[in-house]
Amino acid sequence: YEQFRLSKLDDTTFFKEIEQKVEAFFREMEIFQNTLSERNPAYEWSKEFDQQIQSVLKKWNKRRFQIAVMALVKSGKSTLLNSWIGNEYLPSASVAETMRIIRIRHNPKRITGVLYDNKKEVARGVEQVRKYIRELNQSSRQLSKKEKESELLLEVDIAALNQRELSGFQFDILDT
């Protein structure tokens, strides 16, 4: 427990401290796994343990924070997210607009937002993205449930995260 105790510092130092502690933990797990393998390589659970550690390490290396914004219909989720993005990529209206989950991925190098549907670029720029989403929402009643469940990906520089140190972590916001 003590090894994971964190000091109350600024965000940058806080994230770096977490990163150092987690990476130290993974080094200790590797040493433990190597010790197990050397003592008795026939342990079946040892191989499974190693696979689980490698799986968690792979996820850690992706370093992605994911935040879902959820609220009642017409409560202003898209308006809030547009203010965080710094532009009106997401349509908003007096009727429910968001019919599919939209994953907003922070990419500080992406000056102009790009929208992907099933990993295929479908729109670029504020007007095209908003138009695509609005048209998709209007036609959503004819889509199968599976098509409605697939999410869109909007890759854009989120203005609210500019000048923030994320210590190598990636950042996604889910508009539900």
Disulfide bonds with the S-S distance in Angstrom:
none
